[in-house]
């Protein structure tokens, strides 16, 4: 596909520039120019089926998962009778949906200490290993 | 501020020790060990790095990159090992 969505292109450039600035930890104009040049030169990402607004929501959910993982660690430490079970959890997109959103979904579930994705159960759900507190 | 930094540092160290200890216990399953290692590596190391950002804020970009890469690789390898165990 030759046509590139301008918003997507701009966000891609900004994302690369952000990584460049973090890596070099230098915000001077000359360094910014080098960063912009490099982010333009690098080949375009091919991410089919990617809806930008949907992706933004998924990214926000992933950021929320970080504080949640601290809470779940404390939970895991104070569980008295631990029980390990496999559950099937619905994924936010189907298997052939956007690869990036699939990755974010997997990342979000595996990041928290109480749940760990082991594989795909079927097209719509993950097989997740979780730890529960037995009543 | 220094107190907060120490507080986070010690909580991170506690998570490290608590999360690594099950590696020595034979009766725990491999997947349970992966769960506790998530506590140690992702959350514990993350808290320690946040404590370092508070202490030495001039180096925040490189510490932020470390937090991002640590969580990314820990999670990806957690999934990889979990996948191998389940198969």
Backbone of each chain as ProteinMPNN parsed JSONL, in Angstrom:
{"seq_chain_A": "XXXXXXXXXXXXXXXXXXXXXXXXXXXXXXXXXXXXXXXXXXXXXXXXXXXXXXXXXXXXXXXXXXXXXXXXXXXXXXXXXXXXXXXXXXXXXXXXXXXXXXXXXXXXXXXXXXXXXXXXXXXXXXXXXXXXXXX", "coords_chain_A": {"N_chain_A": [[0.848, -1.194, 0.0], [0.698, 2.105, -0.978], [-0.216, 4.49, -0.01], [0.031, 6.513, 2.842], [-1.233, 7.061, 6.004], [-1.367, 10.312, 7.306], [-1.506, 11.012, 10.058], [-0.808, 8.681, 11.329], [1.768, 8.385, 10.358], [3.017, 10.625, 11.446], [2.788, 10.094, 14.198], [4.347, 7.887, 14.353], [6.879, 8.936, 13.735], [7.161, 10.689, 15.899], [7.199, 8.901, 18.021], [9.582, 7.498, 17.514], [11.371, 9.585, 17.768], [11.059, 10.199, 20.439], [12.125, 7.89, 21.668], [14.724, 8.138, 20.749], [15.506, 10.542, 22.021], [15.32, 9.756, 24.7], [17.257, 7.77, 24.8], [19.631, 9.1, 24.138], [19.576, 11.083, 25.965], [19.566, 13.918, 25.657], [18.618, 17.065, 24.826], [19.232, 19.04, 23.024], [19.156, 21.305, 20.162], [20.677, 20.436, 17.941], [20.956, 17.716, 18.377], [18.285, 16.961, 18.299], [17.731, 17.433, 15.603], [19.326, 15.478, 14.364], [18.013, 13.227, 15.418], [15.419, 13.482, 14.261], [16.083, 13.219, 11.566], [17.048, 10.581, 11.498], [14.733, 9.199, 12.29], [13.106, 9.673, 10.11], [14.515, 8.488, 8.031], [14.594, 5.74, 8.674], [12.92, 2.658, 7.794], [9.359, 2.425, 7.051], [6.976, 1.321, 9.479], [5.134, -1.674, 9.17], [2.019, -2.109, 10.036], [-0.693, -3.743, 9.819], [-4.346, -3.575, 9.926], [-4.615, -1.745, 12.003], [-6.167, 0.327, 14.214], [-6.043, 3.611, 15.12], [-7.281, 5.081, 17.291], [-8.384, 3.05, 18.783], [-6.054, 1.762, 19.473], [-4.907, 3.671, 21.142], [-6.576, 3.586, 23.389], [-6.007, 1.004, 24.22], [-3.321, 1.284, 24.86], [-3.5, 3.045, 27.034], [-4.816, 1.406, 28.851], [-2.801, -0.425, 29.25], [-0.911, 1.131, 30.569], [-2.261, 1.584, 32.936], [-2.082, -0.927, 33.979], [0.358, -1.093, 35.283], [0.418, 0.126, 38.008], [-1.484, -1.643, 38.978], [-0.121, -4.031, 38.976], [1.586, -3.797, 41.129], [-0.209, -3.844, 43.243], [-1.217, -6.424, 42.914], [1.058, -7.93, 43.443], [1.359, -7.536, 46.196], [-0.992, -8.735, 47.018], [-0.442, -11.392, 46.251], [1.642, -12.003, 47.965], [0.343, -12.047, 50.403], [-1.538, -14.063, 50.209], [-3.137, -16.875, 51.643], [-3.947, -19.683, 51.242], [-2.854, -20.915, 48.438], [-3.969, -21.422, 45.113], [-3.598, -22.932, 42.023], [-4.832, -22.318, 38.864], [-6.006, -22.884, 35.513], [-7.45, -20.564, 33.372], [-9.771, -19.405, 30.886], [-9.429, -16.523, 29.092], [-11.05, -13.83, 27.564], [-9.736, -12.335, 24.653], [-8.815, -8.992, 23.603], [-8.833, -8.444, 20.899], [-9.444, -10.462, 17.968], [-7.58, -13.406, 16.89], [-6.522, -12.917, 14.317], [-6.524, -10.191, 14.266], [-5.194, -6.859, 14.783], [-1.707, -7.102, 15.086], [-0.202, -5.662, 16.873], [-2.001, -4.785, 18.843], [-2.765, -7.243, 19.826], [-0.341, -8.024, 20.926], [-0.083, -6.072, 22.942], [-2.236, -6.75, 24.559], [-1.549, -9.312, 25.437], [0.813, -8.645, 26.762], [-0.189, -7.023, 28.798], [-1.698, -8.814, 30.35], [0.253, -10.657, 31.129], [2.045, -9.1, 32.498], [1.032, -8.555, 35.07], [1.403, -10.024, 38.29], [-0.344, -12.094, 39.112], [-1.438, -13.377, 36.944], [-0.741, -15.202, 33.946], [-0.129, -15.495, 30.607], [-0.265, -18.436, 28.741], [-0.764, -19.701, 26.26], [-2.576, -19.373, 23.1], [-5.983, -20.119, 23.366], [-8.236, -20.407, 21.682], [-9.562, -18.82, 18.727], [-10.637, -16.543, 19.925], [-9.832, -16.316, 22.573], [-7.461, -16.342, 25.343], [-5.314, -18.745, 26.922], [-4.921, -18.705, 30.242], [-2.807, -18.776, 33.02], [-3.534, -18.678, 36.358], [-3.304, -17.513, 39.786], [-5.105, -18.167, 42.659], [-6.81, -17.338, 45.723], [-7.657, -19.826, 47.837], [-10.791, -20.389, 49.224]], "CA_chain_A": [[0.0, 0.0, 0.0], [1.587, 3.249, -1.089], [-0.77, 5.615, 0.728], [0.296, 6.44, 4.279], [-2.041, 7.96, 6.808], [-0.44, 11.307, 7.869], [-1.486, 10.978, 11.533], [-0.041, 7.514, 11.722], [3.174, 8.658, 10.04], [3.52, 11.6, 12.423], [2.931, 9.459, 15.515], [5.5, 6.993, 14.25], [8.08, 9.766, 13.831], [7.262, 11.202, 17.266], [7.574, 7.779, 18.875], [11.014, 7.242, 17.313], [12.114, 10.732, 18.313], [11.019, 10.048, 21.9], [13.113, 6.87, 22.038], [16.05, 8.722, 20.486], [15.821, 11.522, 23.067], [15.544, 9.053, 25.957], [18.515, 7.034, 24.723], [20.784, 9.993, 24.144], [19.319, 12.023, 27.072], [20.149, 15.177, 25.21], [17.507, 17.728, 24.145], [19.69, 20.205, 22.283], [18.584, 21.373, 18.815], [21.458, 19.636, 16.987], [20.623, 16.317, 18.605], [16.908, 16.761, 17.819], [17.766, 17.347, 14.133], [19.823, 14.137, 14.045], [16.943, 12.279, 15.731], [14.353, 13.566, 13.255], [16.612, 12.655, 10.321], [17.088, 9.126, 11.61], [13.385, 8.613, 12.3], [12.529, 9.733, 8.765], [15.235, 7.555, 7.169], [14.24, 4.342, 8.989], [11.766, 2.221, 6.995], [8.046, 2.537, 7.691], [6.453, 0.113, 10.106], [3.915, -2.21, 8.558], [1.106, -2.629, 11.04], [-2.03, -3.775, 9.224], [-5.542, -3.655, 10.799], [-4.408, -0.987, 13.234], [-7.017, 1.489, 14.379], [-5.251, 4.427, 16.046], [-7.997, 5.431, 18.524], [-8.475, 1.806, 19.537], [-4.732, 1.498, 20.017], [-4.67, 4.61, 22.245], [-7.278, 3.042, 24.556], [-5.262, -0.173, 24.67], [-2.087, 1.776, 25.49], [-3.882, 3.572, 28.347], [-5.091, 0.248, 29.706], [-1.507, -1.028, 29.591], [-0.257, 1.967, 31.57], [-2.969, 1.349, 34.192], [-1.678, -2.245, 34.496], [1.566, -1.013, 36.109], [0.062, 0.166, 39.428], [-2.238, -2.852, 39.318], [0.801, -5.139, 39.224], [2.087, -3.647, 42.501], [-1.288, -4.317, 44.125], [-1.314, -7.878, 42.811], [2.21, -8.526, 44.139], [1.043, -7.545, 47.624], [-1.999, -9.787, 47.165], [0.203, -12.698, 46.127], [2.441, -12.25, 49.162], [-0.502, -12.304, 51.572], [-2.469, -15.181, 50.018], [-2.865, -17.962, 52.582], [-4.014, -20.966, 50.549], [-2.769, -20.599, 47.014], [-4.51, -22.443, 44.228], [-3.223, -22.599, 40.649], [-5.844, -22.784, 37.905], [-6.0, -22.343, 34.156], [-8.743, -20.01, 32.967], [-9.795, -18.856, 29.526], [-9.78, -15.112, 29.149], [-11.322, -13.257, 26.242], [-8.758, -11.338, 24.214], [-9.523, -7.786, 23.154], [-9.081, -8.609, 19.462], [-9.299, -11.86, 17.557], [-6.218, -13.812, 16.579], [-6.038, -12.296, 13.088], [-6.644, -8.739, 14.368], [-3.904, -6.167, 14.75], [-0.668, -7.796, 15.851], [0.267, -4.798, 17.947], [-2.987, -4.822, 19.928], [-2.621, -8.578, 20.402], [0.849, -8.011, 21.783], [-0.374, -5.267, 24.131], [-3.16, -7.517, 25.387], [-0.728, -10.363, 26.053], [1.74, -7.966, 27.667], [-0.941, -6.531, 29.945], [-2.082, -9.929, 31.214], [1.437, -11.317, 31.682], [2.748, -8.151, 33.371], [0.557, -8.643, 36.45], [1.953, -11.264, 38.86], [-1.296, -13.175, 39.366], [-1.891, -14.046, 35.721], [0.338, -15.433, 32.984], [-0.642, -16.121, 29.389], [0.615, -19.505, 28.254], [-0.923, -19.753, 24.803], [-3.921, -19.077, 22.614], [-6.91, -21.242, 23.488], [-8.849, -20.467, 20.347], [-9.448, -17.537, 18.037], [-11.095, -15.384, 20.705], [-9.433, -16.272, 23.986], [-6.143, -16.778, 25.782], [-5.258, -19.689, 28.042], [-4.194, -17.914, 31.239], [-2.543, -19.452, 34.281], [-3.722, -17.688, 37.425], [-3.223, -17.962, 41.166], [-6.241, -17.682, 43.443], [-6.809, -17.641, 47.143], [-8.72, -20.797, 48.095], [-11.627, -19.987, 50.366]], "C_chain_A": [[0.886, 1.247, 0.0], [1.102, 4.42, -0.235], [-0.509, 5.455, 2.217], [-0.55, 7.481, 4.992], [-1.132, 8.984, 7.492], [-0.364, 11.257, 9.389], [-0.633, 9.809, 12.012], [1.454, 7.744, 11.494], [3.794, 9.575, 11.083], [3.733, 10.946, 13.789], [4.117, 8.497, 15.52], [6.804, 7.762, 14.414], [8.282, 10.256, 15.262], [7.713, 10.112, 18.227], [9.064, 7.487, 18.761], [11.862, 8.353, 17.917], [12.181, 10.655, 19.841], [12.063, 9.033, 22.355], [14.525, 7.411, 21.844], [16.463, 9.67, 21.606], [16.096, 10.832, 24.397], [16.902, 8.36, 25.952], [19.714, 7.955, 24.824], [20.743, 10.956, 25.325], [19.93, 13.4, 26.803], [19.078, 15.882, 24.389], [17.96, 18.974, 23.389], [19.212, 20.122, 20.826], [19.331, 20.45, 17.849], [21.118, 18.158, 17.13], [19.216, 16.0, 18.111], [16.889, 16.606, 16.307], [18.268, 15.976, 13.704], [18.736, 13.096, 14.275], [15.858, 12.283, 14.69], [14.827, 12.936, 11.948], [16.583, 11.132, 10.381], [15.69, 8.538, 11.579], [12.719, 8.702, 10.936], [13.192, 8.683, 7.876], [14.806, 6.109, 7.405], [12.991, 3.909, 8.224], [10.46, 2.276, 7.78], [7.63, 1.216, 8.313], [5.246, -0.367, 9.309], [3.056, -2.825, 9.635], [-0.305, -2.652, 10.464], [-3.117, -3.894, 10.28], [-5.396, -2.811, 12.054], [-5.268, 0.263, 13.227], [-6.39, 2.361, 15.466], [-5.975, 4.725, 17.353], [-8.139, 4.205, 19.416], [-7.151, 1.506, 20.229], [-4.44, 2.413, 21.207], [-5.338, 4.104, 23.517], [-6.506, 1.862, 25.121], [-3.977, 0.251, 25.389], [-2.367, 2.298, 26.891], [-4.119, 2.436, 29.327], [-3.79, -0.396, 30.152], [-0.798, -0.209, 30.654], [-0.923, 1.768, 32.931], [-2.522, 0.029, 34.816], [-0.454, -2.164, 35.394], [1.254, -0.867, 37.599], [-0.679, -1.076, 39.88], [-1.288, -3.998, 39.656], [1.41, -5.029, 40.627], [1.058, -4.192, 43.492], [-1.344, -5.846, 44.099], [-0.127, -8.57, 43.457], [1.93, -8.625, 45.622], [0.004, -8.625, 47.912], [-1.345, -11.154, 47.199], [1.009, -13.023, 47.378], [1.543, -12.646, 50.324], [-1.538, -13.396, 51.364], [-2.102, -16.31, 50.968], [-2.832, -19.309, 51.861], [-4.015, -20.714, 49.053], [-3.271, -21.767, 46.184], [-4.181, -22.022, 42.805], [-4.259, -23.168, 39.693], [-5.575, -22.171, 36.538], [-7.386, -21.796, 33.855], [-8.629, -19.541, 31.512], [-10.251, -17.421, 29.604], [-9.975, -14.585, 27.743], [-10.235, -12.254, 25.88], [-9.491, -10.147, 23.621], [-9.719, -7.759, 21.642], [-8.924, -10.082, 19.123], [-7.87, -12.132, 17.108], [-5.665, -13.11, 15.345], [-6.233, -10.782, 13.098], [-5.261, -8.1, 14.336], [-2.883, -6.876, 15.643], [-0.234, -6.98, 17.057], [-0.691, -4.836, 19.135], [-2.956, -6.188, 20.608], [-1.444, -8.631, 21.356], [0.579, -7.252, 23.069], [-1.255, -6.027, 25.105], [-2.404, -8.594, 26.152], [0.19, -9.77, 27.108], [1.032, -7.577, 28.959], [-1.29, -7.668, 30.902], [-0.846, -10.519, 31.885], [2.193, -10.418, 32.647], [2.336, -8.305, 34.825], [0.948, -10.01, 37.034], [0.953, -12.402, 39.012], [-1.726, -13.901, 38.103], [-0.753, -14.117, 34.714], [-0.25, -16.13, 31.77], [0.29, -17.257, 29.001], [0.455, -19.721, 26.753], [-2.337, -19.348, 24.416], [-4.785, -20.305, 22.781], [-7.612, -21.459, 22.149], [-8.796, -19.065, 19.765], [-9.765, -16.341, 18.938], [-10.581, -15.33, 22.124], [-8.017, -16.79, 24.217], [-6.315, -17.878, 26.824], [-4.347, -19.048, 29.085], [-4.021, -18.738, 32.509], [-2.645, -18.425, 35.397], [-3.555, -18.343, 38.797], [-4.368, -17.337, 41.943], [-6.036, -18.0, 44.903], [-7.958, -18.602, 47.41], [-9.479, -20.369, 49.342], [-11.659, -21.079, 51.443]], "O_chain_A": [[1.726, 1.415, 0.884], [1.901, 5.244, 0.21], [-0.786, 4.404, 2.795], [-0.566, 8.65, 4.608], [-0.205, 8.585, 8.197], [0.712, 11.438, 9.959], [0.148, 9.925, 12.957], [2.291, 7.358, 12.311], [4.914, 9.359, 11.546], [4.732, 11.207, 14.459], [4.794, 8.315, 16.532], [7.715, 7.327, 15.12], [9.397, 10.25, 15.783], [8.508, 10.36, 19.134], [9.737, 7.256, 19.765], [12.921, 8.108, 18.495], [13.193, 10.99, 20.455], [12.8, 9.279, 23.311], [15.41, 7.175, 22.666], [17.595, 9.63, 22.087], [16.983, 11.246, 25.144], [17.613, 8.358, 26.957], [20.693, 7.645, 25.504], [21.752, 11.578, 25.655], [20.689, 13.948, 27.602], [18.661, 15.36, 23.355], [17.153, 19.87, 23.14], [18.906, 19.044, 20.317], [18.711, 19.764, 17.037], [21.007, 17.436, 16.139], [18.967, 14.921, 17.573], [16.153, 15.78, 15.769], [17.711, 15.369, 12.788], [18.543, 12.196, 13.458], [15.407, 11.22, 14.262], [14.077, 12.21, 11.295], [16.148, 10.472, 9.437], [15.456, 7.514, 10.937], [11.849, 7.888, 10.627], [12.522, 8.053, 7.057], [14.668, 5.338, 6.456], [12.087, 4.721, 8.026], [10.453, 2.186, 9.007], [7.886, 0.142, 7.768], [4.44, 0.434, 8.835], [3.326, -3.933, 10.099], [-1.042, -1.677, 10.608], [-2.836, -4.278, 11.415], [-5.999, -3.133, 13.078], [-5.129, 1.135, 12.37], [-6.222, 1.915, 16.6], [-5.369, 4.639, 18.421], [-8.033, 4.295, 20.639], [-7.107, 1.068, 21.379], [-3.803, 1.991, 22.172], [-4.754, 4.175, 24.599], [-6.361, 1.725, 26.336], [-3.593, -0.345, 26.395], [-1.602, 2.048, 27.823], [-3.685, 2.488, 30.478], [-3.676, -0.86, 31.287], [-0.155, -0.768, 31.543], [-0.249, 1.779, 33.961], [-2.573, -0.129, 36.036], [-0.23, -3.069, 36.197], [1.766, -1.652, 38.398], [-0.53, -1.518, 41.02], [-1.592, -4.834, 40.507], [1.717, -6.046, 41.248], [1.396, -4.897, 44.442], [-1.499, -6.484, 45.141], [-0.268, -9.68, 43.97], [2.212, -9.645, 46.25], [0.096, -9.339, 48.91], [-1.648, -11.978, 48.062], [1.06, -14.175, 47.806], [1.923, -13.482, 51.145], [-2.349, -13.641, 52.257], [-0.932, -16.671, 51.099], [-1.81, -19.995, 51.867], [-5.035, -20.347, 48.471], [-3.035, -22.933, 46.502], [-4.45, -20.886, 42.415], [-4.533, -24.368, 39.711], [-4.997, -21.091, 36.422], [-8.386, -22.484, 34.06], [-7.536, -19.314, 30.995], [-11.33, -17.13, 30.119], [-9.177, -14.854, 26.845], [-9.856, -11.42, 26.701], [-10.637, -10.264, 23.188], [-10.655, -7.131, 21.148], [-8.347, -10.852, 19.892], [-7.06, -11.215, 16.964], [-4.49, -12.746, 15.309], [-6.12, -10.144, 12.051], [-4.285, -8.721, 13.915], [-3.162, -7.203, 16.797], [0.063, -7.524, 18.121], [-0.262, -4.909, 20.287], [-3.103, -6.281, 21.826], [-1.528, -9.201, 22.444], [0.948, -7.702, 24.154], [-1.058, -5.964, 26.319], [-2.592, -8.767, 27.356], [0.333, -10.314, 28.203], [1.556, -7.765, 30.057], [-1.192, -7.511, 32.119], [-0.881, -10.847, 33.071], [2.906, -10.909, 33.522], [3.173, -8.202, 35.722], [0.837, -11.031, 36.355], [1.353, -13.566, 39.039], [-2.336, -14.966, 38.199], [0.086, -13.22, 34.635], [-0.804, -17.224, 31.881], [1.504, -17.067, 28.938], [1.447, -19.906, 26.05], [-3.172, -19.027, 25.261], [-4.392, -21.406, 22.395], [-7.581, -22.548, 21.575], [-8.059, -18.213, 20.262], [-9.226, -15.252, 18.739], [-10.872, -14.367, 22.832], [-7.462, -17.55, 23.424], [-7.329, -17.937, 27.519], [-3.152, -18.866, 28.85], [-4.979, -19.327, 33.011], [-1.933, -17.42, 35.391], [-3.652, -19.562, 38.94], [-4.577, -16.125, 41.892], [-5.197, -18.824, 45.27], [-9.119, -18.235, 47.23], [-8.89, -20.034, 50.37], [-12.312, -20.912, 52.473]]}, "seq_chain_B": "XXXXXXXXXXXXXXXXXXXXXXXXXXXXXXXXXXXXXXXXXXXXXXXXXXXXXXXXXXXXXXXXXXXXXXXXXXXXXXXXXXXXXXX", "coords_chain_B": {"N_chain_B": [[11.936, 13.547, 50.593], [14.161, 11.904, 50.253], [13.538, 10.023, 52.115], [11.282, 8.794, 50.99], [12.507, 7.664, 48.78], [14.225, 5.775, 50.014], [12.26, 4.182, 51.172], [10.877, 3.065, 48.929], [13.03, 1.71, 47.84], [13.592, -0.25, 49.772], [11.213, -1.68, 49.8], [11.301, -2.668, 47.21], [13.594, -4.281, 47.404], [12.678, -6.147, 49.25], [10.659, -7.365, 47.718], [12.289, -8.487, 45.75], [13.752, -10.433, 47.221], [11.69, -11.998, 48.299], [10.512, -12.891, 45.95], [12.495, -14.374, 44.655], [13.087, -16.425, 46.354], [11.294, -18.768, 46.17], [12.462, -20.199, 44.076], [14.223, -21.998, 45.162], [12.678, -23.892, 46.336], [11.516, -27.111, 45.959], [8.97, -28.252, 45.601], [7.258, -26.376, 44.542], [5.487, -25.406, 41.596], [6.672, -24.901, 38.207], [5.366, -22.842, 36.88], [4.326, -21.401, 39.006], [6.67, -20.44, 40.058], [7.379, -18.715, 38.007], [5.401, -16.764, 38.326], [6.11, -15.681, 40.83], [8.595, -14.732, 40.185], [7.914, -12.68, 38.49], [6.971, -10.841, 40.345], [9.392, -10.306, 41.621], [11.207, -9.471, 39.556], [9.887, -7.674, 37.651], [8.187, -5.92, 39.247], [9.678, -5.482, 41.648], [12.261, -4.653, 40.692], [11.394, -2.478, 39.207], [10.404, -0.748, 41.185], [12.767, -0.236, 42.582], [14.204, 1.117, 40.609], [12.569, 3.372, 40.282], [12.947, 4.514, 42.762], [15.622, 5.198, 42.449], [15.38, 7.131, 40.448], [14.085, 9.16, 41.861], [16.101, 9.764, 43.641], [18.328, 10.539, 42.07], [17.691, 12.694, 39.953], [18.724, 13.712, 37.632], [19.495, 11.774, 35.883], [17.219, 10.729, 34.691], [16.302, 9.968, 32.012], [17.748, 7.651, 31.138], [17.247, 5.874, 33.181], [14.504, 5.601, 32.959], [14.331, 4.362, 30.46], [15.547, 1.977, 31.209], [13.584, 0.954, 32.959], [11.464, 0.547, 31.166], [12.569, -1.314, 29.306], [13.219, -3.412, 31.027], [10.661, -4.268, 32.035], [9.509, -4.981, 29.624], [11.17, -7.075, 28.567], [11.152, -8.926, 30.705], [8.448, -9.607, 30.757], [8.047, -10.663, 28.19], [9.806, -12.863, 28.193], [8.722, -14.243, 30.336], [6.258, -15.001, 29.255], [7.225, -16.612, 27.183], [8.581, -18.738, 28.529], [6.408, -19.719, 30.001], [4.783, -20.581, 27.925], [6.366, -22.669, 26.889], [6.38, -24.4, 29.085], [3.701, -25.084, 29.252], [3.287, -26.462, 26.919]], "CA_chain_B": [[12.148, 12.877, 49.31], [15.12, 10.829, 50.471], [12.827, 8.987, 52.864], [10.455, 8.072, 50.012], [13.422, 6.869, 47.973], [14.617, 4.618, 50.828], [11.075, 3.344, 51.348], [10.681, 2.305, 47.699], [14.195, 0.836, 47.676], [13.486, -1.421, 50.651], [10.1, -2.509, 49.326], [11.816, -3.365, 46.03], [14.498, -5.342, 47.862], [11.848, -7.192, 49.843], [10.04, -8.095, 46.603], [13.355, -9.284, 45.13], [14.076, -11.608, 48.037], [10.5, -12.846, 48.377], [10.225, -13.478, 44.642], [13.535, -15.317, 44.234], [13.163, -17.53, 47.3], [10.639, -20.007, 45.709], [13.309, -20.944, 43.136], [14.932, -23.035, 45.896], [11.727, -24.866, 46.876], [11.306, -28.069, 44.884], [7.588, -28.67, 45.349], [6.531, -25.354, 43.785], [5.503, -25.674, 40.157], [7.468, -23.951, 37.434], [4.555, -21.661, 36.582], [4.251, -20.583, 40.219], [7.937, -19.723, 40.153], [7.329, -17.592, 37.059], [4.588, -15.706, 38.934], [6.863, -14.971, 41.875], [9.683, -13.979, 39.547], [7.334, -11.42, 38.008], [6.997, -9.927, 41.494], [10.768, -9.883, 41.886], [11.894, -8.762, 38.476], [9.185, -6.519, 37.099], [7.731, -4.948, 40.242], [10.779, -5.122, 42.54], [13.265, -3.836, 39.998], [10.751, -1.22, 38.839], [10.37, 0.135, 42.362], [14.137, 0.207, 42.875], [14.584, 2.131, 39.62], [11.835, 4.609, 40.6], [13.67, 5.102, 43.893], [16.839, 5.835, 41.923], [14.986, 8.36, 39.732], [13.827, 10.182, 42.89], [17.37, 10.153, 44.265], [19.221, 11.218, 41.131], [16.731, 12.974, 38.879], [19.367, 14.17, 36.397], [19.665, 10.638, 34.989], [15.924, 10.08, 34.484], [16.001, 9.285, 30.739], [18.338, 6.323, 31.029], [16.553, 5.011, 34.144], [13.181, 5.311, 32.382], [14.564, 3.346, 29.431], [15.777, 0.694, 31.896], [12.3, 0.43, 33.448], [10.671, 0.053, 30.036], [13.151, -2.542, 28.744], [13.09, -4.494, 32.017], [9.307, -4.823, 32.035], [9.255, -5.605, 28.32], [11.85, -8.373, 28.424], [10.65, -9.856, 31.717], [7.134, -10.1, 30.372], [8.156, -11.5, 27.001], [10.408, -14.151, 28.555], [7.738, -14.939, 31.16], [5.32, -15.641, 28.336], [7.95, -17.651, 26.43], [8.775, -19.897, 29.402], [5.085, -20.26, 30.289], [4.357, -21.294, 26.72], [7.126, -23.923, 26.801], [5.924, -25.284, 30.158], [2.348, -25.544, 28.963], [3.307, -27.433, 25.822]], "C_chain_B": [[13.095, 11.691, 49.451], [14.461, 9.673, 51.209], [11.993, 8.126, 51.913], [11.324, 7.145, 49.17], [13.853, 5.605, 48.724], [13.465, 3.631, 50.961], [10.861, 2.449, 50.126], [11.803, 1.294, 47.498], [14.037, -0.427, 48.516], [12.315, -2.307, 50.261], [10.543, -3.309, 48.107], [12.728, -4.511, 46.423], [13.721, -6.5, 48.485], [11.194, -8.039, 48.746], [11.076, -8.987, 45.918], [13.582, -10.584, 45.889], [12.882, -12.561, 48.085], [10.269, -13.572, 47.053], [11.249, -14.499, 44.211], [13.573, -16.55, 45.12], [12.487, -18.814, 46.797], [11.454, -20.808, 44.701], [13.983, -22.127, 43.831], [13.995, -24.136, 46.392], [11.314, -25.815, 45.759], [9.838, -28.318, 44.581], [6.759, -27.604, 44.621], [6.613, -25.645, 42.295], [6.28, -24.577, 39.437], [6.674, -22.668, 37.152], [4.411, -20.769, 37.812], [5.537, -19.787, 40.387], [7.98, -18.537, 39.19], [6.513, -16.434, 37.635], [5.403, -14.936, 39.979], [8.04, -14.202, 41.278], [9.193, -12.688, 38.915], [7.337, -10.387, 39.126], [8.41, -9.39, 41.688], [11.288, -8.98, 40.786], [11.154, -7.519, 38.025], [8.887, -5.494, 38.182], [8.889, -4.5, 41.145], [11.796, -4.227, 41.87], [12.689, -2.488, 39.595], [10.744, -0.242, 40.001], [11.764, 0.652, 42.701], [14.56, 1.3, 41.89], [13.845, 3.444, 39.851], [12.513, 5.325, 41.772], [14.935, 5.807, 43.419], [16.52, 7.115, 41.162], [14.756, 9.487, 40.742], [15.154, 10.699, 43.448], [18.265, 10.977, 43.338], [18.415, 11.553, 39.883], [17.405, 13.434, 37.597], [19.54, 13.02, 35.403], [18.338, 9.975, 34.63], [15.746, 9.408, 33.127], [16.526, 7.86, 30.691], [17.676, 5.357, 32.012], [15.165, 4.638, 33.629], [13.293, 4.237, 31.308], [14.799, 1.986, 30.084], [14.475, 0.098, 32.393], [11.519, -0.19, 32.301], [11.235, -1.267, 29.513], [13.026, -3.701, 29.73], [11.705, -5.112, 31.972], [9.033, -5.554, 30.726], [9.873, -6.988, 28.246], [11.378, -9.378, 29.446], [9.338, -10.465, 31.267], [7.223, -11.04, 29.185], [8.76, -12.851, 27.357], [9.502, -14.946, 29.487], [6.751, -15.683, 30.291], [5.976, -16.815, 27.619], [8.114, -18.911, 27.269], [7.437, -20.552, 29.747], [4.564, -21.085, 29.133], [5.06, -22.64, 26.617], [6.661, -24.908, 27.868], [4.577, -25.892, 29.8], [2.325, -26.556, 27.821], [3.868, -28.765, 26.286]], "O_chain_B": [[12.882, 10.628, 48.867], [14.771, 8.505, 50.972], [11.989, 6.899, 52.009], [10.951, 6.008, 48.88], [13.853, 4.509, 48.165], [13.651, 2.417, 50.877], [10.685, 1.238, 50.255], [11.571, 0.171, 47.048], [14.308, -1.533, 48.048], [12.393, -3.531, 50.369], [10.206, -4.486, 47.977], [12.651, -5.595, 45.844], [14.05, -7.669, 48.284], [11.174, -9.267, 48.828], [10.769, -10.121, 45.549], [13.606, -11.672, 45.313], [13.036, -13.772, 47.933], [9.874, -14.738, 47.043], [10.913, -15.417, 43.463], [14.038, -17.607, 44.693], [13.062, -19.887, 46.982], [11.169, -21.986, 44.487], [14.284, -23.136, 43.193], [14.455, -25.194, 46.821], [10.817, -25.374, 44.724], [9.482, -28.571, 43.43], [5.669, -27.902, 44.135], [7.65, -26.07, 41.786], [6.513, -23.492, 39.971], [7.219, -21.564, 37.179], [4.377, -19.544, 37.698], [5.519, -18.627, 40.798], [8.543, -17.489, 39.506], [6.872, -15.269, 37.463], [5.388, -13.705, 40.011], [8.435, -13.156, 41.794], [9.942, -11.716, 38.808], [7.657, -9.218, 38.908], [8.613, -8.193, 41.891], [11.752, -7.869, 41.043], [11.721, -6.427, 38.015], [9.28, -4.334, 38.065], [9.071, -3.306, 41.384], [12.158, -3.176, 42.398], [13.385, -1.473, 39.629], [11.037, 0.941, 39.832], [11.935, 1.816, 43.061], [15.192, 2.284, 42.277], [14.414, 4.517, 39.645], [12.641, 6.549, 41.788], [15.282, 6.878, 43.917], [17.287, 8.076, 41.213], [15.173, 10.623, 40.52], [15.32, 11.894, 43.694], [18.873, 11.966, 43.748], [18.437, 10.822, 38.893], [16.742, 13.542, 36.565], [19.713, 13.261, 34.209], [18.315, 8.79, 34.298], [15.098, 8.363, 33.063], [15.82, 6.955, 30.247], [17.553, 4.166, 31.726], [14.699, 3.516, 33.828], [12.473, 3.321, 31.241], [14.321, 0.964, 29.59], [14.259, -1.108, 32.278], [10.98, -1.29, 32.42], [10.491, -2.224, 29.298], [12.759, -4.834, 29.331], [11.57, -6.332, 31.883], [8.404, -6.613, 30.716], [9.199, -7.961, 27.907], [11.213, -10.555, 29.125], [9.128, -11.673, 31.374], [6.569, -12.082, 29.157], [8.285, -13.881, 26.879], [9.499, -16.176, 29.448], [6.436, -16.846, 30.544], [5.372, -17.876, 27.462], [7.831, -20.016, 26.805], [7.331, -21.778, 29.784], [3.978, -22.15, 29.326], [4.428, -23.646, 26.294], [6.556, -26.106, 27.606], [4.346, -27.081, 30.022], [1.441, -27.411, 27.764], [3.961, -29.704, 25.495]]}, "name": "protein", "num_of_chains": 2, "seq": "XXXXXXXXXXXXXXXXXXXXXXXXXXXXXXXXXXXXXXXXXXXXXXXXXXXXXXXXXXXXXXXXXXXXXXXXXXXXXXXXXXXXXXXXXXXXXXXXXXXXXXXXXXXXXXXXXXXXXXXXXXXXXXXXXXXXXXXXXXXXXXXXXXXXXXXXXXXXXXXXXXXXXXXXXXXXXXXXXXXXXXXXXXXXXXXXXXXXXXXXXXXXXXXXXXXXXXXXXXXXXX"}
